Amino acid sequence: MAKRIIGGSGRKEPPRDFKSSTKENSDFKWKIDRSVVGALEVFTDPNLDLRAHMIEHNILGYEDQFQEYLTVWKDLKLKKEFITAFESIPPTTSCCGSITMQDQTIKHIVPLLNKGWVKSVNERVHDSGFKLSIFVWKWSNISGKAETVIPLIRFHSLSGVKHRC
């Protein structure tokens, strides 16, 4: 790749192409915490649907461990608890409460869930070797919707996983 001279200083840099931010090129964001072994993506396109099938995201090499944690998730019926907890918090609205603002609602609810519901669940699943956190996975788009916001339920190993993103 040819380098171009940038500015009057004669400094050379590779060309920078403006690429749209996508789900794939922002995938690293939710994996930054090295204890994460996988996540469940809550369906949000076009509208938030807590009851829809959640998309599994695995970290390469930790698929079996993640599946063990998902078994505990299913046995304890934590999806149902998650839905109840999420819906118990009022959504963020505009226009005198008549329009629900999905992205702002997610950004508002996730920290509250991490302080309340996640904390209580982690006390129950600690002996299973993992803990949960909810992460707001977001990226900016050049075209279409300005920002995409998706809640992810992340599964963290308590055994000190050290993976690379």
Secondary structure, 3 states (H helix, E strand, C coil): CCCEEECCCCEEECCCCCCCCCCCCCHHHHHCCCCEEEEEECECCCCCECCCCCEEEECCCCHHHHHHHHHHHHHCCHHHHHHHHHHCCCCCEECCCCEECHHHHHHHHHHHHHHCHHHHHHHHHHHHCEEEEEEEEEEECCCCCCEEEEEEEEEEECCCCCCCC
